Amino acid sequence: MANSFFETNVQFDLPKGYIDKNGDLHKHGVMRLANAADEIIPLNDPRVKMNPGYLSILLLERVITELGTLKKVDAHVIESLFTADMAYLQDLYQKINAIEPPQMTVQCPKCSGKFVVDIPFFGEA
């Protein structure tokens, strides 16, 4: 049986970079695919309950596994990012965790042309 493999970690380079307390610049990092717990657990955090916008901070804290030579990427690091870097990471998160509908190749009965169509998930019209 063939072993299906897909990448669960994505490398990135921040547009601006994080500057730590020593003045060192950290631009290269790794983000892993999110799991269900990554999206559910932060919802119970009091910071998210007070400010729903804080959810992005906690999601990124959970899925960014490396940033430069930092030992840990925590909420403080994410909070301290330049807005361009925050926007970049939010976009990357959406791209790598997007749900892609299954597809099927079909053939037109009139012209015999073949094309690919999306198969809707259950409940979609």
Secondary structure, DSSP 8 states (H G I E B T S, - for coil): --------EEEEEEEEEEE-TTS-EEEEEEEE---HHHHHGGGG-HHHHH-GGGHHHHHHHHHEEEETT-S---HHHHHTS-HHHHHHHHHHHHHHT-----EEEEE-TTT--EEEEE---TT--
